[in-house]
Amino acid sequence: MAGPTVRRGVTLGLGALWWWAMARLVLTPDAGGLEGAIAAGGWGLSLLPVHCVPKGRAAGAVGAGRWRQAWRTGRPAGAGRSGAATTASPPRRSDG
């Protein structure tokens, strides 16, 4: 029970610190490098990919040997004998 409570407290404290730095940067003319560093650091942390999972556990992840096999044989791994992986229409001609 202490784990989530401490985590929420730390998150709230750091969030309040970030908002304080942003408010000081916007509202006071004497804001300095400390406020700028806190604001930039907090914004930079929001760019971290915190919801990433290892490739082996990701839904729809491509197998490790698929691309190697495609390069070796010259066609996609799921393609039949014709080499076509899809049944797309042929390209249109531009002669009119």
C-alpha positions in Angstrom: 0.0 0.0 0.0 2.9 2.4 0.7 4.3 1.9 -2.8 1.4 3.5 -4.8 1.0 6.2 -2.2 4.6 7.2 -2.3 4.6 7.1 -6.1 1.6 9.4 -6.3 3.2 11.8 -3.8 6.4 12.0 -5.7 4.4 12.5 -9.0 2.3 15.2 -7.4 5.4 16.9 -6.0 7.3 16.9 -9.2 4.2 18.0 -11.1 3.8 21.0 -8.7 7.5 21.8 -9.1 7.1 21.8 -12.9 4.0 24.0 -12.8 5.8 26.4 -10.4 8.7 26.7 -12.9 6.4 27.3 -15.8 4.4 29.9 -14.0 7.6 31.7 -13.0 8.9 31.6 -16.5 5.6 33.1 -17.9 4.7 35.5 -15.2 7.9 37.0 -13.8 10.6 38.9 -15.7 13.4 37.7 -13.3 13.0 33.9 -14.0 16.3 32.3 -14.6 18.1 29.2 -15.7 16.8 27.0 -12.8 13.2 27.5 -13.9 14.1 26.9 -17.5 16.0 23.7 -16.7 13.1 22.4 -14.6 10.5 23.2 -17.3 12.7 21.7 -20.1 13.4 18.6 -18.1 9.8 18.0 -17.3 8.8 18.5 -20.9 11.6 16.2 -22.0 10.4 13.5 -19.6 7.0 13.5 -21.3 8.7 12.4 -24.5 10.0 9.2 -23.1 8.3 6.1 -24.5 7.1 4.7 -21.2 4.6 2.3 -22.7 7.1 0.3 -24.8 7.4 -3.4 -24.4 10.1 -5.8 -25.6 9.7 -6.8 -29.3 8.9 -10.4 -28.4 5.9 -9.4 -26.3 4.5 -6.8 -28.7 1.3 -7.5 -30.5 1.9 -7.9 -34.2 5.7 -7.8 -34.0 7.5 -9.2 -37.0 9.7 -12.2 -36.4 13.5 -11.8 -36.3 14.2 -14.0 -39.3 11.5 -12.7 -41.6 13.5 -9.9 -43.1 16.6 -12.0 -43.4 14.7 -14.6 -45.3 13.1 -12.0 -47.6 16.5 -10.5 -48.5 18.0 -14.0 -49.2 15.3 -15.2 -51.5 14.3 -11.9 -53.0 10.6 -12.1 -52.1 8.5 -11.7 -49.0 8.4 -14.6 -46.6 4.6 -15.0 -47.0 4.6 -14.9 -50.8 3.7 -17.8 -53.0 5.6 -19.1 -56.0 4.8 -16.1 -58.1 6.6 -13.8 -55.7 3.5 -11.6 -55.2 2.6 -11.0 -51.6 -0.8 -9.3 -52.4 -3.4 -9.5 -55.1 -3.2 -5.8 -55.9 -4.2 -4.4 -59.4 -1.4 -4.0 -61.9 -0.1 -0.5 -62.4 -2.1 1.8 -64.7 -0.6 2.8 -68.0 -0.2 6.5 -68.8 -0.5 6.3 -72.6 -4.0 7.3 -72.6 
